[in-house]
Amino acid sequence: MSSTGQFEDRLARQAASPTFPFATEKSKRERRGFLPLVEEISPAPDPGQAFEQLANLAYLLFLDSAQHFHLGRYSFLAADPFEWITSRGRRTLVFGEQPRQNTDPFAMLAERLQQWRMEPVPELPPFQGGAAGVFGYDLCHHLERLPRPRIDDFEIPDMAVGFYDWVLAFDHQQNRAWIISTGWPETDASRRLQRARNRLEMVRARSSRKPKALSNAQPVDRCHVAPQYPLPLLKGLTSNFDSREYLETVRRAIEYTHAGDCFQVNIAQRLLYPQKEHPARLYRRLRQCNPAPFAGYLDMGDFVLASASPERFLRVDNGEVEARPIKGTRPRMTDPAQDDAQAKELMASAKDRAENIMIVDLLRNDLGRVCEYGTVRVPALCRLESYQYVHHLVSEVRCRLRTGLGPIDLLRAAFPGGSVTGAPKIRAMEIIAELEPTARGPYCGSLAYLGFDGSMDSSILIRTFTVGRGWVQFPVGGGIVADSDPAREYEETLHKAEGMVRALE
């Protein structure tokens, strides 16, 4: 991938058939040579339609909150990054460079972000260009000495991050949209301004609706996949546990809590389904039948991530940090009275509240490592939030980053999220590695952006498809505590899978 992007040579023929309607007046920023360049789209397009119109661009990113307004005010589209970095194990690869061994991917990201610092444009959506991508669960091995999973049959990158120099940003509250073009990685002022103009023009001229071709990566043959067991939810759907094994695994986790090893540990089963269509089409159905405030799509090359996450991991805005852990789940009911009873039962559950409070305490400890003394607070504890198929208990933790620290330091301190590991976190992750048969991949990691201006927002990757090498995989799990009932825990994982299964049908 060249620093000038791979699509600029098409500008002349694309400009003849623009897709998005635009105001004709040049922005004041462009006339004065200010960067980034900003141009408003009027009227604002539908984000889902814009996603389709950009779907054949490389490394397409869609941070999608369009169908959940009270939490997700903004959505973002970006593609064709000027740099692409992947990391797996101790090997990190920057596209076009020789692989690097024993490299800390967090340190590499921090170093490269410093090269392209930029002040944000006021009163626009917060992501105006920067690094964005997947931070998979197994990045935990760069932070702690932990046992590796027994089976890693898909070999998905632990991290896949692009540096995006343009963004199509949506403000759903105002029903407005803008193209923001930074001109990076050019550093010469005139060349940077010209690149920003060219890239903005490229986005304006997009007219193709044909998704990018599927990866030609070799499919994983069924005989090379970890042992699978059929599930009744959908023909062809399998799990890496049969029901008896999962119940026994939960019992062993409960024994660890009784022995004092941990208070809570998250145990998941990985569901697997043959890939039958382009992941962009699968994502369109997922966002319709399972809308979520922290949904997202990322083309990673050989794999595609399609997420309907309801959970924010960490957000940084001007040094202020917010986390929103979820613990406690009940299925929605079609009958309003029954549905209301489910919600009230969840709110009254001492077990679910205790699980949530444990994770809040863990987060307060993690954030306290990088935040100003005395700023860590809990504005909301065990608040009810209702989604398409489930009710959740959600809390909110806030603090202020210490001077001199940034989003990468915050990620190091809190990754992976405590709501999807357990407490104490390190011992819980050791138990997960022992009891779960396969690598988690992106599941329970994070989809995040880290802006050139020092901002960050991120989700916890639950309710997430990873599509590639002939398969669709999506783990589902839950927190196990001393008084957990194995049968109920198993049923809860299936309830969490229902919205995902509907998207497959």
C-alpha positions as CSV (number, residue, x, y, z in Angstrom):
1,M,0.0,0.0,0.0
2,S,1.6,3.3,-1.1
3,S,1.5,6.4,1.0
4,T,-0.6,8.0,-1.7
5,G,-3.3,5.4,-1.5
6,Q,-4.2,2.9,-4.2
7,F,-7.4,4.6,-5.6
8,E,-6.2,8.0,-6.6
9,D,-5.5,7.0,-10.1
10,R,-9.2,6.5,-10.6
11,L,-10.2,10.0,-9.7
12,A,-10.8,11.3,-13.2
13,R,-13.3,8.7,-14.2
14,Q,-15.0,8.6,-10.8
15,A,-15.5,12.3,-10.6
16,A,-17.8,12.2,-13.6
17,S,-20.4,10.2,-11.6
18,P,-20.5,11.4,-8.0
19,T,-22.6,9.4,-5.5
20,F,-22.9,11.7,-2.5
21,P,-24.7,15.1,-2.9
22,F,-22.4,18.0,-1.7
23,A,-22.6,21.7,-1.1
24,T,-20.7,23.4,-3.9
25,E,-19.0,26.1,-1.9
26,K,-15.4,25.4,-1.0
27,S,-14.8,25.2,2.7
28,K,-13.2,28.1,4.4
29,R,-10.5,25.8,5.7
30,E,-9.5,24.7,2.2
31,R,-9.5,28.3,0.9
32,R,-7.1,29.3,3.7
33,G,-5.0,26.1,3.5
34,F,-6.0,24.9,6.9
35,L,-5.7,21.1,7.7
36,P,-7.5,18.9,8.0
37,L,-9.8,19.8,5.2
38,V,-13.5,19.5,6.0
39,E,-16.5,19.4,3.6
40,E,-20.1,18.8,4.7
41,I,-22.3,16.4,2.8
42,S,-25.8,17.9,2.3
43,P,-28.2,16.3,2.8
44,A,-26.5,13.7,5.1
45,P,-26.5,10.2,3.5
46,D,-27.7,7.1,5.4
47,P,-24.6,5.5,7.0
48,G,-25.6,2.0,5.8
49,Q,-25.9,3.2,2.2
50,A,-22.6,5.0,2.5
51,F,-21.1,1.7,3.8
52,E,-22.3,-0.1,0.7
53,Q,-20.9,2.6,-1.6
54,L,-17.5,2.3,-0.1
55,A,-17.5,-1.5,0.4
56,N,-14.9,-2.3,-2.2
57,L,-12.2,-0.1,-0.7
58,A,-9.3,-1.8,1.1
59,Y,-9.3,-2.3,4.9
60,L,-12.8,-0.7,5.2
61,L,-13.7,0.4,8.7
62,F,-17.3,1.2,9.8
63,L,-17.8,2.3,13.4
64,D,-21.6,2.1,13.4
65,S,-23.9,3.7,16.0
66,A,-26.6,4.8,13.6
67,Q,-29.3,2.6,15.1
68,H,-28.9,3.4,18.8
69,F,-29.1,7.1,19.2
70,H,-29.2,7.5,23.0
71,L,-25.6,6.1,23.3
72,G,-24.3,6.3,19.8
73,R,-24.4,9.8,18.6
74,Y,-21.6,9.4,16.0
75,S,-20.7,6.9,13.2
76,F,-17.5,6.8,11.1
77,L,-16.4,5.3,7.8
78,A,-12.8,5.1,6.6
79,A,-10.8,3.0,4.2
80,D,-7.5,2.7,2.3
81,P,-5.2,3.5,5.2
82,F,-1.7,4.8,4.4
83,E,-0.2,2.3,6.8
84,W,-1.4,-1.2,7.9
85,I,0.1,-3.0,10.9
86,T,-0.6,-6.6,12.0
87,S,0.8,-8.5,15.0
88,R,0.7,-12.1,15.9
89,G,2.6,-13.6,18.8
90,R,6.1,-11.9,18.9
91,R,6.0,-11.0,15.1
92,T,4.8,-7.6,14.0
93,L,4.4,-6.7,10.3
94,V,4.1,-3.2,8.8
95,F,2.8,-3.5,5.3
96,G,5.7,-3.2,2.8
97,E,8.4,-3.6,5.4
98,Q,10.3,-6.6,6.8
99,P,8.7,-8.4,9.7
100,R,9.9,-7.4,13.1
101,Q,10.5,-10.0,15.9
102,N,9.9,-9.4,19.6
103,T,8.3,-6.1,19.0
104,D,5.9,-4.5,21.5
105,P,2.9,-3.6,19.3
106,F,1.6,-1.1,21.9
107,A,4.9,0.8,21.8
108,M,5.0,0.7,18.0
109,L,1.6,2.2,17.8
110,A,2.4,5.0,20.3
111,E,5.6,5.8,18.5
112,R,3.9,6.1,15.1
113,L,0.9,8.1,16.3
114,Q,3.4,10.7,17.6
115,Q,4.6,11.3,14.0
116,W,1.2,12.6,12.9
117,R,-0.1,14.7,15.7
118,M,-3.0,17.0,14.8
119,E,-5.4,19.4,16.6
120,P,-9.0,18.5,16.2
121,V,-11.5,20.7,14.4
122,P,-14.0,22.0,17.0
123,E,-17.7,21.0,16.9
124,L,-17.2,18.1,14.6
125,P,-17.5,14.3,15.5
126,P,-14.5,13.2,17.6
127,F,-12.7,10.8,15.2
128,Q,-11.1,12.9,12.6
129,G,-8.4,10.5,11.4
130,G,-6.0,8.2,13.2
131,A,-5.2,4.6,14.0
132,A,-8.1,2.2,14.1
133,G,-8.6,-1.5,14.2
134,V,-8.8,-4.7,16.2
135,F,-7.0,-5.4,19.5
136,G,-7.6,-9.2,19.9
137,Y,-7.8,-10.9,23.3
138,D,-4.4,-12.6,22.9
139,L,-2.6,-9.3,23.0
140,C,-2.8,-10.1,26.8
141,H,0.4,-12.1,26.2
142,H,2.3,-8.9,25.6
143,L,1.2,-7.6,29.0
144,E,1.3,-10.7,31.3
145,R,3.0,-14.1,31.4
146,L,0.1,-16.4,30.6
147,P,-0.3,-19.8,29.2
148,R,-1.2,-20.0,25.5
149,P,-4.5,-21.6,24.3
150,R,-4.3,-25.3,23.5
151,I,-5.6,-24.9,20.0
152,D,-5.3,-21.9,17.6
153,D,-6.8,-23.3,14.5
154,F,-7.5,-20.1,12.6
155,E,-4.3,-18.1,13.4
156,I,-6.1,-14.7,13.4
157,P,-3.8,-11.7,14.0
158,D,-3.7,-10.5,17.6
159,M,-3.8,-6.9,16.3
160,A,-4.7,-5.4,13.0
161,V,-4.6,-1.6,12.8
162,G,-4.7,0.9,9.9
163,F,-3.7,4.6,9.9
164,Y,-6.6,6.3,8.3
165,D,-6.0,9.8,6.8
166,W,-9.6,10.5,5.9
167,V,-12.9,9.9,7.6
168,L,-16.6,10.1,6.7
169,A,-18.1,11.3,10.0
170,F,-21.8,11.3,10.9
171,D,-23.6,13.2,13.7
172,H,-27.0,11.5,14.2
173,Q,-28.2,14.0,16.7
174,Q,-27.8,16.8,14.2
175,N,-28.4,14.6,11.1
176,R,-25.2,16.0,9.5
177,A,-22.2,14.4,7.8
178,W,-18.7,15.5,6.8
179,I,-15.6,14.3,4.9
180,I,-12.5,15.0,7.0
181,S,-9.2,14.7,5.1
182,T,-5.9,15.2,7.0
183,G,-3.3,14.9,4.2
184,W,-1.1,12.6,6.3
185,P,1.4,11.0,5.9
186,E,2.8,13.9,3.9
187,T,4.7,16.3,6.1
188,D,5.6,19.0,3.5
189,A,2.9,21.6,3.8
190,S,2.0,22.0,0.1
191,R,2.2,18.3,-0.6
192,R,0.1,17.5,2.4
193,L,-2.6,20.0,1.4
194,Q,-2.7,18.5,-2.2
195,R,-3.0,15.0,-0.8
196,A,-5.8,16.1,1.5
197,R,-7.6,17.6,-1.5
198,N,-7.1,14.5,-3.6
199,R,-8.3,12.1,-0.9
200,L,-11.4,14.2,-0.2
201,E,-12.2,14.3,-3.9
202,M,-11.8,10.5,-4.1
203,V,-14.4,10.0,-1.3
204,R,-16.8,12.4,-3.0
205,A,-16.5,10.5,-6.3
206,R,-17.2,7.0,-5.0
207,S,-19.9,5.3,-7.1
208,S,-19.2,1.6,-6.8
209,R,-21.5,-0.6,-4.8
210,K,-19.7,-3.9,-5.4
211,P,-18.0,-5.2,-2.3
212,K,-14.3,-6.0,-2.4
213,A,-13.6,-9.6,-3.5
214,L,-13.3,-12.2,-0.8
215,S,-9.8,-13.0,0.4
216,N,-8.1,-15.9,-1.4
217,A,-6.7,-17.3,1.9
218,Q,-6.8,-21.0,2.1
219,P,-10.0,-22.2,3.9
220,V,-9.5,-24.2,7.0
221,D,-10.6,-27.8,6.3
222,R,-13.2,-29.2,8.8
223,C,-10.7,-31.9,9.8
224,H,-8.2,-29.2,10.9
225,V,-10.7,-27.3,13.0
226,A,-10.9,-28.1,16.7
227,P,-13.5,-30.8,17.6
228,Q,-17.0,-29.5,17.0
229,Y,-20.5,-30.5,18.3
230,P,-23.8,-29.6,16.7
231,L,-26.2,-27.1,18.3
232,P,-30.0,-27.1,17.9
233,L,-30.2,-23.3,17.2
234,L,-29.4,-23.6,13.4
235,K,-28.6,-26.5,11.1
236,G,-24.8,-26.5,10.5
237,L,-24.0,-24.5,13.6
238,T,-21.5,-26.2,15.9
239,S,-19.7,-25.4,19.2
240,N,-16.2,-26.3,20.5
241,F,-18.0,-27.8,23.6
242,D,-20.9,-30.3,23.7
243,S,-23.4,-29.3,26.4
244,R,-22.1,-31.8,29.0
245,E,-18.6,-30.6,28.5
246,Y,-19.6,-27.0,29.0
247,L,-21.5,-27.8,32.2
248,E,-18.5,-29.7,33.5
249,T,-16.2,-26.8,32.6
250,V,-18.5,-24.4,34.5
251,R,-18.4,-26.7,37.5
252,R,-14.6,-26.6,37.4
253,A,-14.7,-22.8,37.3
254,I,-17.0,-22.8,40.3
255,E,-14.5,-25.0,42.1
256,Y,-11.8,-22.4,41.5
257,T,-14.0,-19.8,43.1
258,H,-14.6,-22.0,46.1
259,A,-10.9,-22.6,46.4
260,G,-10.2,-18.9,46.5
261,D,-8.4,-18.6,43.2
262,C,-10.8,-16.1,41.8
263,F,-14.2,-14.4,42.5
264,Q,-15.4,-14.6,39.0
265,V,-14.2,-16.1,35.7
266,N,-15.7,-15.7,32.2
267,I,-16.1,-18.9,30.3
268,A,-17.1,-19.0,26.6
269,Q,-18.0,-21.5,24.0
270,R,-17.0,-20.7,20.4
271,L,-19.8,-21.2,17.8
272,L,-18.8,-22.0,14.2
273,Y,-20.8,-21.9,11.0
274,P,-19.8,-22.3,7.3
275,Q,-19.2,-19.1,5.4
276,K,-21.9,-18.8,2.7
277,E,-21.7,-15.2,1.6
278,H,-19.7,-12.0,1.5
279,P,-19.3,-10.6,5.1
280,A,-20.6,-7.2,4.1
281,R,-24.0,-8.7,3.4
282,L,-23.9,-10.6,6.7
283,Y,-23.1,-7.4,8.5
284,R,-26.1,-5.6,6.9
285,R,-28.4,-8.2,8.3
286,L,-26.6,-8.2,11.7
287,R,-27.1,-4.4,12.1
288,Q,-30.8,-4.7,11.2
289,C,-31.7,-7.6,13.4
290,N,-29.3,-6.9,16.3
291,P,-28.7,-3.1,16.5
292,A,-26.2,-2.0,19.0
293,P,-24.5,1.3,20.0
294,F,-20.9,0.1,19.5
295,A,-21.4,-2.0,16.4
296,G,-18.6,-2.1,13.8
297,Y,-17.1,-3.7,10.7
298,L,-13.5,-4.1,9.8
299,D,-11.9,-5.7,6.7
300,M,-8.6,-7.1,8.0
301,G,-7.6,-8.8,4.7
302,D,-7.9,-12.5,5.3
303,F,-10.5,-12.0,8.0
304,V,-13.4,-9.6,8.4
305,L,-14.9,-8.5,11.8
306,A,-18.6,-7.8,12.0
307,S,-19.7,-6.8,15.5
308,A,-23.0,-5.8,17.3
309,S,-21.4,-5.0,20.6
310,P,-23.5,-3.2,23.2
311,E,-20.5,-2.5,25.4
312,R,-18.1,0.4,25.5
313,F,-14.6,-0.5,26.8
314,L,-12.8,2.8,27.2
315,R,-13.3,6.3,25.8
316,V,-10.8,9.2,26.1
317,D,-11.9,12.8,25.4
318,N,-9.6,15.6,26.4
319,G,-8.0,13.4,29.0
320,E,-11.4,12.4,30.6
321,V,-11.9,8.6,30.7
322,E,-15.1,6.7,30.6
323,A,-15.7,2.9,30.9
324,R,-19.1,1.1,30.7
325,P,-18.8,-2.5,31.9
326,I,-21.7,-4.9,31.4
327,K,-22.5,-7.8,33.8
328,G,-25.9,-9.3,34.2
329,T,-28.2,-10.6,31.4
330,R,-31.8,-11.7,30.9
331,P,-33.5,-12.6,27.7
332,R,-36.2,-10.3,26.3
333,M,-39.8,-11.6,26.1
334,T,-42.4,-10.8,23.4
335,D,-45.1,-10.3,26.0
336,P,-44.7,-6.9,27.6
337,A,-45.7,-8.0,31.1
338,Q,-43.3,-10.9,31.0
339,D,-40.5,-8.7,29.6
340,D,-41.0,-6.2,32.4
341,A,-40.9,-9.0,34.9
342,Q,-37.5,-10.2,33.4
343,A,-36.1,-6.7,33.7
344,K,-37.3,-6.4,37.4
345,E,-35.9,-9.8,38.2
346,L,-32.5,-8.8,36.8
347,M,-32.5,-5.6,38.8
348,A,-33.3,-7.4,42.0
349,S,-30.8,-10.2,41.5
350,A,-28.1,-10.1,44.2
351,K,-25.9,-12.5,42.2
352,D,-25.9,-10.3,39.0
353,R,-25.4,-7.1,41.0
354,A,-22.5,-8.7,42.9
355,E,-20.9,-9.8,39.6
356,N,-21.3,-6.2,38.2
357,I,-19.8,-4.6,41.3
358,M,-16.8,-7.0,41.2
359,I,-16.0,-5.8,37.7
360,V,-16.5,-2.2,38.6
361,D,-14.0,-2.6,41.4
362,L,-11.5,-4.3,39.0
363,L,-11.9,-1.4,36.6
364,R,-11.4,1.2,39.3
365,N,-8.1,-0.6,40.2
366,D,-7.0,-0.8,36.5
367,L,-7.8,2.9,35.8
368,G,-6.2,4.0,39.1
369,R,-2.8,2.9,37.6
370,V,-2.9,5.7,35.0
371,C,-5.4,8.2,36.3
372,E,-5.1,11.2,38.6
373,Y,-5.4,10.3,42.3
374,G,-8.9,10.9,43.6
375,T,-10.5,11.2,40.1
376,V,-11.8,7.7,39.8
377,R,-15.6,7.7,40.4
378,V,-18.7,5.6,39.6
379,P,-21.6,7.9,38.3
380,A,-23.9,4.9,37.5
381,L,-24.0,1.5,39.2
382,C,-26.0,-1.5,37.9
383,R,-28.3,0.5,35.6
384,L,-30.7,-1.4,33.4
385,E,-30.3,-1.2,29.6
386,S,-32.5,-3.1,27.2
387,Y,-31.5,-4.3,23.8
388,Q,-33.2,-6.2,21.0
389,Y,-32.9,-9.6,22.6
390,V,-31.5,-9.1,26.1
391,H,-31.6,-6.9,29.2
392,H,-28.3,-5.9,30.7
393,L,-27.0,-4.4,33.9
394,V,-24.5,-1.6,33.0
395,S,-22.3,0.5,35.2
396,E,-20.2,3.6,34.4
397,V,-16.7,4.4,35.7
398,R,-14.9,7.7,35.0
399,C,-11.5,9.3,35.8
400,R,-8.9,11.7,34.4
401,L,-5.7,10.5,32.8
402,R,-2.5,11.7,34.5
403,T,-0.5,14.4,32.8
404,G,1.9,12.9,30.2
405,L,-0.1,9.7,29.7
406,G,-2.3,8.9,26.7
407,P,-4.7,6.3,25.2
408,I,-2.0,3.6,24.7
409,D,-1.0,3.8,28.4
410,L,-4.7,3.4,29.3
411,L,-5.0,0.4,27.0
412,R,-2.0,-1.2,28.6
413,A,-3.4,-0.7,32.1
414,A,-6.9,-2.0,31.4
415,F,-6.6,-4.5,28.6
416,P,-8.4,-6.9,28.2
417,G,-11.6,-5.6,29.8
418,G,-12.4,-7.1,33.2
419,S,-16.0,-7.7,32.3
420,V,-14.9,-10.4,29.9
421,T,-12.1,-12.0,31.9
422,G,-13.0,-12.1,35.6
423,A,-11.4,-11.1,38.9
424,P,-8.6,-11.1,39.9
425,K,-7.9,-10.6,36.2
426,I,-4.5,-12.4,35.8
427,R,-5.7,-15.6,37.6
428,A,-9.0,-15.5,35.7
429,M,-7.1,-15.4,32.4
430,E,-4.9,-18.4,33.5
431,I,-8.1,-20.3,34.2
432,I,-9.6,-19.3,30.8
433,A,-6.5,-20.6,29.1
434,E,-6.8,-23.9,31.0
435,L,-10.6,-24.5,30.5
436,E,-11.3,-23.1,27.0
437,P,-10.1,-25.4,24.2
438,T,-9.5,-22.8,21.5
439,A,-8.0,-19.3,21.1
440,R,-10.5,-16.5,21.5
441,G,-9.2,-14.4,18.5
442,P,-10.8,-10.9,18.5
443,Y,-13.5,-12.0,20.9
444,C,-13.3,-10.1,24.2
445,G,-10.7,-7.8,22.7
446,S,-11.6,-4.4,21.4
447,L,-12.5,-2.5,18.2
448,A,-11.0,0.9,18.7
449,Y,-9.9,4.2,17.2
450,L,-7.0,6.3,18.5
451,G,-7.2,9.7,17.0
452,F,-4.3,11.8,15.7
453,D,-5.5,14.3,18.4
454,G,-5.1,11.9,21.4
455,S,-8.8,10.9,21.5
456,M,-10.0,7.3,21.8
457,D,-13.1,5.2,21.8
458,S,-13.4,1.5,21.9
459,S,-15.8,-1.4,22.3
460,I,-15.6,-4.8,24.0
461,L,-15.8,-7.4,21.2
462,I,-18.8,-9.4,22.3
463,R,-21.7,-10.3,19.9
464,T,-19.1,-10.4,17.2
465,F,-18.6,-12.5,14.0
466,T,-15.1,-13.1,12.7
467,V,-15.4,-14.2,9.1
468,G,-12.6,-15.8,7.1
469,R,-10.9,-19.0,5.8
470,G,-14.3,-20.5,5.0
471,W,-16.0,-20.0,8.4
472,V,-18.0,-17.6,10.6
473,Q,-17.1,-17.8,14.3
474,F,-18.6,-16.1,17.3
475,P,-17.9,-17.1,20.9
476,V,-20.6,-16.5,23.5
477,G,-19.9,-16.7,27.3
478,G,-20.7,-15.5,30.8
479,G,-19.2,-14.8,34.2
480,I,-19.0,-17.7,36.6
481,V,-19.2,-17.1,40.3
482,A,-19.4,-19.3,43.4
483,D,-23.2,-19.7,43.3
484,S,-23.6,-20.0,39.5
485,D,-25.9,-22.7,38.2
486,P,-24.2,-24.5,35.3
487,A,-27.4,-25.2,33.4
488,R,-28.5,-21.6,33.7
489,E,-25.1,-20.4,32.6
490,Y,-25.2,-22.6,29.5
491,E,-28.7,-21.3,28.6
492,E,-27.5,-17.7,29.0
493,T,-24.8,-18.3,26.4
494,L,-27.5,-19.5,23.9
495,H,-29.7,-16.5,24.7
496,K,-26.8,-14.2,23.9
497,A,-26.3,-16.1,20.6
498,E,-29.9,-15.7,19.4
499,G,-29.5,-12.3,17.7
500,M,-26.3,-13.5,16.0
501,V,-28.0,-16.7,14.7
502,R,-30.9,-14.7,13.3
503,A,-28.3,-12.8,11.1
504,L,-27.0,-16.1,9.8
505,E,-30.5,-17.4,8.8
